[in-house]
Amino acid sequence: MSATINPHPAPVQTPSPVVTPAPPKRSKWLFFVIFALVAGGCWTGYKYFLQPKADPASSASAVGGPVQVRSAKVGSGPIDRTLRLSGVTAAKDFAAMLAPMMRGPDAGRALVLIDLAKSGTLVKKGQLAAEIDAQSIQDHLDDVKAQVIQADADIRKRKAEQATATEDMRQNIRNAKADWDKAKLDAGASEIRTPVDAEILKLASEEFEAAYNQLASDMKNREIADRAEIRILEITKERQVRHQGRHDADVVKFTMRAPIDGLVVMESIFRGGEMAQIQLGDQVAPGQPFMKIVNPARMQMEATTNQVDSEEMRIGQAVNLQFDAFPGLSLPGKVQSLGALGVGGWRQNYYIRSVAVRVAILGSDPRLIPDLSTSGDIVLEHKDNAVLLPLASVFSKDGKEQVFVKRGEKWEPREVKLGLRNGTHGAVLSGVDAGDEVALENPTPKPAVVASN
């Protein structure tokens, strides 16, 4: 079988080339929009931030319109020059209630308040103000009383024992005296005795005499020793009696009554990481103040001032007092005392000296209690029927003071002289009269501001 070969093979189809589309061209109008936005932002920034603003008064003057100026009327009345003080209220008459200082030798016991008058209440003299738990002291006092009784019994017992021993010794002395007397009688018959017997009787008499003398001497020493022993027991009893007396005094002090009529004000202590008022169940230390009973009818303000201001202050100057807690409350007062020396502060304020000032509050009010933040204006100078000019209307020119007085539609500059001043007004010596209208701002047109490139 023969194979036939095709001399012309079938053509192979080749893939056609992929044509990539050309990127679209950006529109020209988008460029113009961006340019317009940038130009508008630059113009707005220049208009509102960089371009100087013309004064409204100058603009009004430039167009011939009226100038709007704030103004006020010159008044009349009294004027005071005052000095401001800041401080707190305090009672002039008060009684401090302190935890008792115990006299007992074991004075380290806890003092716990079990009864306490409420803060802000009025109490009468002799009324119960506070009471401290005395149960532990009372228990200890019962033990001390028992020790006193035991010490007294020990003395009586020892005296009885000494009396018995003394009587026994006296009986021995009497026996020794009888033996000595018998020996002397026996020795008196030595003439009828042999020399040996006479010598024996003599020696026996001397022996009984020595025994008697020894017992008599021991009796004296025994009496001295007995008295010393009884004195030791008596001292022990006295010590216990004094111990009992001290605790009796302590127990009495645990019940505290008001020494004067007044208002109860509690002190503050550090409790639970913050300051808080004393309350029932708190533990106080001996000698710690925990309450004040104040007379609200006699109050004062305690404040400090710097050394410069203190030079103008005098005792007896009038003071007008205001209270931060009660904005509508105002009471009169007067300077009662001034510190003789300046007192330094702490740390960085050590070199700043302050002078203590006390101001007596002449009036009274039921709301007035201690520790209220208070301000007071001390009247340094006073003048009645003065022409009062607002200091806001006074302008300085060439070292002189002037005001602008309204005359028709114009403002007329006028030189003035002022005397007494306070923080807002000044007493006019010359220049304006009561009733004149003065400008509170300079009405003179300012030169127009030219914007620079």
LINUR-V191527 format. One record per backbone hydrogen bond with DSSP energy under -0.5 kcal/mol. CO is the residue of the C=O (numbers start at 1). NH is the residue of the N-H. E is the energy in kcal/mol with one decimal. If there is no record, write none. Layout:
# LINUR-V191527
co = [CO;CO]
nh = [NH;NH]
e = [E;E]
This chain:
# LINUR-V191527
co = [3;5;7;18;27;27;28;29;30;31;32;33;34;35;36;37;38;39;40;41;42;43;44;45;45;46;46;55;56;57;58;59;60;61;66;67;70;70;72;74;75;77;79;80;81;81;83;85;86;87;88;89;90;92;93;95;96;97;97;99;100;105;110;111;112;112;113;115;118;121;123;124;127;129;130;131;131;134;135;136;137;138;139;140;141;142;143;144;145;146;147;148;149;150;151;152;153;154;155;156;157;158;159;160;161;162;163;164;165;166;167;168;169;170;171;172;173;174;175;176;177;178;179;180;181;182;183;184;185;186;187;189;190;194;195;196;197;198;199;200;201;202;203;204;205;206;207;208;209;210;211;212;213;214;215;216;217;218;219;220;221;222;223;224;225;226;227;228;229;230;231;232;233;234;235;236;237;238;239;240;241;242;243;244;245;246;247;248;249;250;252;254;254;256;256;258;262;263;264;265;267;269;269;271;274;276;279;282;282;284;285;288;290;291;292;292;293;294;294;295;298;298;299;300;301;301;302;303;305;306;307;308;309;310;314;317;318;319;319;320;321;322;323;326;326;328;329;331;332;332;333;334;335;337;343;346;347;349;349;351;352;353;354;355;356;357;358;358;358;359;360;360;365;367;369;372;373;374;375;376;376;377;378;378;381;383;386;386;387;387;388;389;390;391;395;397;400;401;402;403;403;404;405;407;410;410;411;412;414;417;417;420;424;425;426;426;427;430;433;436;436;437;438;448;449]
nh = [5;7;9;20;30;31;32;33;34;35;36;37;38;39;40;41;42;43;44;45;46;47;48;49;50;50;51;59;60;61;62;63;65;64;68;69;440;441;438;435;388;386;383;82;380;381;378;376;304;374;302;371;300;94;295;293;98;290;291;287;102;107;112;284;114;133;281;131;121;264;262;127;258;117;256;114;115;138;139;140;141;142;143;144;145;146;147;148;149;150;151;152;153;154;155;156;157;158;159;160;161;162;163;164;165;166;167;168;169;170;171;172;173;174;175;176;177;178;179;180;181;182;183;184;185;186;187;188;189;189;190;192;193;198;199;200;201;202;203;204;205;206;207;208;209;210;211;212;213;214;215;216;217;218;219;220;221;222;223;224;225;226;227;228;229;230;231;232;233;234;235;236;237;238;239;240;241;242;243;244;245;246;247;248;249;250;251;252;253;254;255;132;256;129;130;126;123;294;120;292;278;271;276;274;271;269;282;113;284;111;288;99;267;97;265;294;95;263;296;298;92;93;361;90;303;359;88;357;355;310;311;311;312;313;317;335;379;321;333;377;331;375;326;323;329;330;323;321;362;363;319;360;316;358;354;349;350;345;352;353;345;307;343;305;339;303;336;337;360;301;334;362;368;369;372;89;324;87;322;85;378;320;83;380;81;79;77;388;389;428;75;426;393;394;402;400;397;416;395;405;414;439;412;410;407;412;413;405;403;429;430;427;391;422;389;428;419;417;436;74;438;406;72;450;451]
e = [-0.5;-0.6;-0.6;-0.6;-0.5;-0.6;-1.3;-1.8;-2.0;-2.1;-2.1;-2.1;-2.3;-2.3;-2.4;-2.2;-2.2;-2.0;-2.3;-2.4;-2.1;-2.4;-2.2;-1.9;-1.0;-0.6;-2.6;-2.8;-2.8;-2.6;-2.5;-1.7;-2.7;-0.8;-0.5;-0.7;-3.1;-0.6;-3.0;-3.2;-2.3;-2.4;-2.1;-0.6;-2.8;-1.4;-3.0;-2.3;-0.8;-3.1;-3.0;-2.7;-3.0;-0.6;-2.5;-2.3;-0.6;-2.2;-1.3;-2.3;-0.8;-0.8;-0.7;-2.7;-0.5;-3.1;-2.3;-2.4;-1.6;-2.6;-2.1;-2.1;-2.9;-2.5;-2.6;-2.3;-1.5;-2.7;-2.6;-2.2;-2.5;-2.1;-1.5;-2.1;-2.5;-2.0;-2.0;-2.1;-2.3;-2.5;-2.5;-2.1;-2.2;-2.4;-1.7;-2.1;-2.7;-2.4;-2.4;-2.1;-2.3;-2.6;-2.5;-2.1;-2.4;-2.8;-2.2;-2.1;-2.2;-2.5;-2.3;-2.1;-2.1;-2.7;-2.4;-2.6;-2.5;-2.3;-2.6;-2.2;-2.5;-2.5;-2.3;-2.1;-2.1;-2.5;-2.2;-1.1;-0.5;-1.1;-1.0;-0.9;-0.9;-3.1;-2.0;-2.2;-2.7;-2.1;-2.4;-2.2;-2.3;-2.2;-2.1;-2.5;-2.1;-2.2;-2.3;-2.3;-2.6;-2.2;-2.3;-2.5;-2.3;-2.6;-2.1;-1.4;-2.0;-2.8;-2.1;-2.0;-2.5;-2.5;-2.3;-2.1;-2.5;-2.6;-2.1;-2.1;-2.0;-2.3;-2.6;-2.2;-2.2;-2.8;-2.6;-1.9;-2.7;-2.8;-2.2;-2.6;-2.5;-2.5;-1.9;-2.5;-2.2;-2.1;-2.6;-1.7;-1.8;-1.1;-1.2;-2.3;-0.7;-2.4;-1.9;-3.2;-2.6;-2.4;-3.0;-2.9;-2.2;-0.7;-2.7;-1.2;-3.0;-3.3;-1.9;-2.2;-0.5;-0.7;-2.3;-2.3;-1.8;-3.3;-2.9;-0.6;-2.1;-3.3;-0.8;-1.6;-2.3;-0.8;-2.1;-3.0;-0.6;-2.5;-1.9;-3.0;-3.4;-1.8;-0.7;-0.9;-1.3;-1.0;-1.6;-2.1;-2.5;-0.6;-1.9;-2.3;-1.6;-2.4;-0.7;-0.6;-1.9;-0.5;-0.9;-2.8;-1.9;-1.0;-2.5;-2.3;-2.1;-2.1;-2.2;-2.3;-1.5;-1.6;-1.3;-0.6;-0.8;-0.7;-3.2;-2.0;-2.7;-2.8;-2.9;-1.6;-0.5;-2.8;-1.8;-0.7;-1.9;-0.6;-0.6;-1.5;-1.8;-2.9;-2.9;-2.9;-0.7;-2.1;-1.6;-1.0;-2.3;-2.4;-2.1;-0.7;-0.6;-2.8;-1.8;-1.8;-1.7;-1.3;-2.9;-1.7;-3.0;-2.1;-3.0;-0.6;-3.0;-2.0;-3.7;-1.7;-2.9;-0.6;-0.6;-3.1;-2.9;-3.5;-1.3;-3.3;-2.7;-2.6;-2.5;-0.5;-3.2;-2.3;-1.8;-2.8;-0.6;-2.4;-2.5;-0.6;-0.5]
